[in-house]
Amino acid sequence: MIVIGELINASRKDIGRAIEGRDAAAIQQVAKDQADAGADYIDVNAGIFVDREPEHVRWLVETVQAVTNIPCAIDSPDPAAIEAGLAVHKGTAMINSISLERERCENLLPLVADTDLKVIALCMSDEGMPETVDDRLKIADALVERLTGSMVKVENIYVDPLVQPMSVNNGFGMEFLNAVEAIMERFPGIHTACGLSNISYGLPSRKFLNQTFMAMAVAKGLDGAIVDPLDRKMMANIVAAEALAGRDDFCMNFLKAFRSGLFAF
């Protein structure tokens, strides 16, 4: 499972204040904590600062990579912000995210074309948010075709089938899960990823629901997630789910996690 640490997001008040005040120590502590907890990428988002987003993203990438060698997921629909981050990024970054929305796709596709960048491909189009498996597959087909046609390797694509809250429609959970399975089967070598916390929006016991949904998604083939790596129960759930799904040879990752104390809640 590729874990993308979600905590450096300007929409979180403490992070927003740290970005605005250029508090490098605060940002770096969050980055190090996520890296130590098992994150493979550190998401950086400065989206609330619309007029200054590129300079803030550049600063975030430099600040994070000054204390960790983990690559960043540069999180913005603005090509100028992504370009600013890529200009100073060390190693292979992830772009979060491109979609089938015409303006977003046309602006971002040239940045990822013929590169080794990892790309989250969000199942969203100008027609709105998909609700069914077929809706998601239609968008995924078009996105994957455009990306591979622009020389993006299929193994560098992480399709996000888009989680929607089951408080709105109790069928949304299974539609997402079945879409993950269908996408993994349709495109050999591709990855899937998502920020799954939206599944529990409007409901109590959100963390428990999210953890349960994660295990279900892993069983369907999900192999990337934008999560809080400091949530020990979520991280333990991912390790256990991957072992139970047959994706952990000889349960080596599970045993390593157990010995490290991850399951000592």
ChimeraX attribute file (.defattr): number of C-alpha atoms within 10 A of each C-alpha:
attribute: neighborCount
match mode: 1-to-1
recipient: residues
	/A:1	18
	/A:2	16
	/A:3	24
	/A:4	27
	/A:5	28
	/A:6	23
	/A:7	23
	/A:8	25
	/A:9	19
	/A:10	20
	/A:11	15
	/A:12	12
	/A:13	10
	/A:14	13
	/A:15	20
	/A:16	19
	/A:17	14
	/A:18	17
	/A:19	23
	/A:20	13
	/A:21	9
	/A:22	15
	/A:23	13
	/A:24	16
	/A:25	13
	/A:26	14
	/A:27	19
	/A:28	19
	/A:29	13
	/A:30	18
	/A:31	28
	/A:32	18
	/A:33	15
	/A:34	25
	/A:35	22
	/A:36	13
	/A:37	18
	/A:38	15
	/A:39	26
	/A:40	21
	/A:41	23
	/A:42	30
	/A:43	28
	/A:44	27
	/A:45	27
	/A:46	27
	/A:47	21
	/A:48	13
	/A:49	17
	/A:50	11
	/A:51	9
	/A:52	13
	/A:53	20
	/A:54	22
	/A:55	15
	/A:56	24
	/A:57	28
	/A:58	22
	/A:59	20
	/A:60	26
	/A:61	25
	/A:62	18
	/A:63	18
	/A:64	26
	/A:65	21
	/A:66	12
	/A:67	14
	/A:68	15
	/A:69	14
	/A:70	20
	/A:71	21
	/A:72	30
	/A:73	29
	/A:74	29
	/A:75	25
	/A:76	21
	/A:77	19
	/A:78	16
	/A:79	17
	/A:80	17
	/A:81	24
	/A:82	24
	/A:83	17
	/A:84	19
	/A:85	27
	/A:86	22
	/A:87	12
	/A:88	14
	/A:89	19
	/A:90	16
	/A:91	14
	/A:92	15
	/A:93	21
	/A:94	26
	/A:95	26
	/A:96	23
	/A:97	23
	/A:98	26
	/A:99	26
	/A:100	21
	/A:101	17
	/A:102	10
	/A:103	11
	/A:104	17
	/A:105	19
	/A:106	14
	/A:107	14
	/A:108	21
	/A:109	17
	/A:110	13
	/A:111	16
	/A:112	18
	/A:113	17
	/A:114	15
	/A:115	14
	/A:116	16
	/A:117	20
	/A:118	21
	/A:119	25
	/A:120	24
	/A:121	28
	/A:122	24
	/A:123	26
	/A:124	21
	/A:125	19
	/A:126	11
	/A:127	8
	/A:128	9
	/A:129	15
	/A:130	22
	/A:131	17
	/A:132	16
	/A:133	20
	/A:134	14
	/A:135	17
	/A:136	26
	/A:137	19
	/A:138	13
	/A:139	22
	/A:140	25
	/A:141	14
	/A:142	13
	/A:143	24
	/A:144	21
	/A:145	14
	/A:146	16
	/A:147	23
	/A:148	16
	/A:149	12
	/A:150	15
	/A:151	14
	/A:152	22
	/A:153	20
	/A:154	18
	/A:155	15
	/A:156	19
	/A:157	24
	/A:158	26
	/A:159	29
	/A:160	30
	/A:161	31
	/A:162	24
	/A:163	22
	/A:164	23
	/A:165	18
	/A:166	17
	/A:167	15
	/A:168	11
	/A:169	10
	/A:170	12
	/A:171	14
	/A:172	20
	/A:173	21
	/A:174	16
	/A:175	21
	/A:176	25
	/A:177	22
	/A:178	17
	/A:179	24
	/A:180	29
	/A:181	18
	/A:182	17
	/A:183	23
	/A:184	18
	/A:185	12
	/A:186	12
	/A:187	14
	/A:188	10
	/A:189	12
	/A:190	18
	/A:191	25
	/A:192	24
	/A:193	26
	/A:194	24
	/A:195	17
	/A:196	22
	/A:197	19
	/A:198	16
	/A:199	23
	/A:200	21
	/A:201	15
	/A:202	12
	/A:203	11
	/A:204	9
	/A:205	9
	/A:206	15
	/A:207	14
	/A:208	13
	/A:209	15
	/A:210	19
	/A:211	20
	/A:212	15
	/A:213	19
	/A:214	22
	/A:215	20
	/A:216	17
	/A:217	25
	/A:218	26
	/A:219	20
	/A:220	18
	/A:221	23
	/A:222	26
	/A:223	22
	/A:224	21
	/A:225	23
	/A:226	21
	/A:227	21
	/A:228	18
	/A:229	23
	/A:230	19
	/A:231	14
	/A:232	15
	/A:233	17
	/A:234	20
	/A:235	23
	/A:236	21
	/A:237	19
	/A:238	23
	/A:239	26
	/A:240	22
	/A:241	21
	/A:242	23
	/A:243	20
	/A:244	15
	/A:245	15
	/A:246	11
	/A:247	18
	/A:248	16
	/A:249	10
	/A:250	10
	/A:251	16
	/A:252	11
	/A:253	16
	/A:254	22
	/A:255	15
	/A:256	12
	/A:257	16
	/A:258	15
	/A:259	11
	/A:260	10
	/A:261	11
	/A:262	17
	/A:263	16
	/A:264	10
	/A:265	7
